[in-house]
Amino acid sequence: MKAKEINIEISLLHKLFDYVDGQLVWKEKPSNLKHLIGKVAGCLHRSGYRNIKIKNNIYPAHRLIWIYHHGNCRSDMQIDHINGLKDDNRIENLRLVTNQENCFNRSRLNAKGYTWNKDVKKWQASIWVENKLKYLGLFNEEQDARNAYLNACSINHKIGLKT
């Protein structure tokens, strides 16, 4: 998913929050909600990501934490949770990636790029390219499906391949 441009000053984040163990903690709360000072900012969305409201705008916590540490990032880049846990916003677990790089983390299976299709009783290979799933075919042998995926990776994925 393409991220929205976040136009928030790093100085404002440092004024409003302390960073503690992967969380932004209120140190100054605007308006009449002073009772939140010292509390973890935001709440978990049903998607599993933490969101934080600042001046009537809702922001993903992981993007705010990235900005807090590194300054703003381009809207065409995404923040990846390296370990795949959406609520683990420790800065060492976040990295700036392209959409394609972020898609690599969608599958946590050892057999990336192919799966057993029980309906046809064959191995099916596919690959994500520019946010679209590309079908590579059905195969009798698991190794053939894996090879089809690896070949498609070498053509379509321009970054390091994790096999």
N, C-alpha and C positions, 0 to 999 in steps of 0.2 A: 504494500500500500504506500502510495506517495505521501510523504510527510508534508504537513503545512509549514509554511515559513513561520518561524518564531522570531518575532521582533521584540526581544526583551533584553534589556541591558544586563550584562554580567554584574555590574555594580548594584543593580536592584536586587538580583538574586542574593548577593553577598550581604546586602542590607536586611533582607527579609529572612534568610535562612542560615543555619549552620548545617554542615554536612557531617552526619554521624552514622557510621557503619552502613553505608549504602542508602541512607534516607536523608531527605531534607527535613529539618526540624525548624519549626517557627521560632525565630528569635525576635521578630517584630511583626505583629499582625495588623494589617490595615483595618480600619473601621472599628466596630464595637465588639470584636471577637477576641479581646485580649486574653481570655481564658485558654486560648489555644497555644499560647507561648510555651515552648518546651515540649510540645507534642509533635509527633510525626505529621507532616503535611499531607493532605489529600486523602483519597480513599481508593480502594481497589474497585475497578470496573469489572463487570461480568466477563470481560475478555481476558482478565487476569493481569492487566497492566494497572499500575497506580496512576491516577490523574490528580492534578493539583490545580485549584482555581486561584487565579491572581487577577484582580481588577476585572471581574466578570468574564474572564477568558479561561478556558480549561486547557491545560497542557499535560502531555504525557511526562511523568516524573523522570523517566530515563533521558529524555531530551533536555530537560531542565538541568539534570545532574551533569550531563555532558557539557552544556553551556557553562555551568558553574565552574567546571574545571578547565575547559579548553576554549571557551568563547563560542560564538555562534557557528553553526555549520550550515552548509548549503542545503536547500530544500530538496535537491535531487539525491541527497545521501540519506542513509538510514542508520539508526543506532541498533546494533545487533547485540543481543544478550548471548554471550559466547557459550554459556552452559545451557542455554535454551529455557531457563527459568525466567518467566516474564516479570516476576516481582523481585528478582535479584538485581538491584540497581547499584551494586558496588562498582565504583569507577573501573576497577581492574577487570570486571566482567563485561564492560561495555566497549564496543569498538565501532568506529565509523566505517560503513561499508556501502557498496552499491546495492541496488535491488537484487541483482544477480547473485552477489556474494551472500546476501541475506537469505535467498532462496535455498542455498546449500544447506542451511540448518533446519529446513522444514522436516526432512526425513532423518530420524535418529536411528534408523535401521542399519544393521551391518551391510545388508544387501541394498545399497543405494542404487536407484535407477531401474530396478526390475522387481517383479513380484510374481507369485504363483496365481494364475487365474483359474480358480476352481471350476468355473462354468465351462470352459473349453479344455481344461486340463493341460494347459501349456504355460510356459513362462512368458510374461508380458513385459516389454521394456518401454520406458518413456523417459523424457527429460524435460526440465523446465528451461525454457528459452524466452527471455524478455517477458517474464511473468505469464507465459502461456505454456500449458502442458502439451508437448509434442509427442505423439505416438510413434514408437519405433518398430513395433511388430510383435508377433507371437513366435515362440521358439519351443522346440521339443526339449532342448537341452538347456539347463541353467547357465552353463558357461557361454552358450551362444547369446543369450539375453544379456549377460554381463558384458560380453565383448561389444555388442551393439551399443549399449549405454556408454562404455568407455570410448568407443569410436566417436559417438555423437558429442561427448564431452570435449574431446580433442579438437573438434570442429567448432563447437558453439561456445564453450567456456574459455574465456581468455585469461583466466587467473589460475592459480595453482590448483591442481586436482587432488582431492583426498580420496584415496581408494581403500 
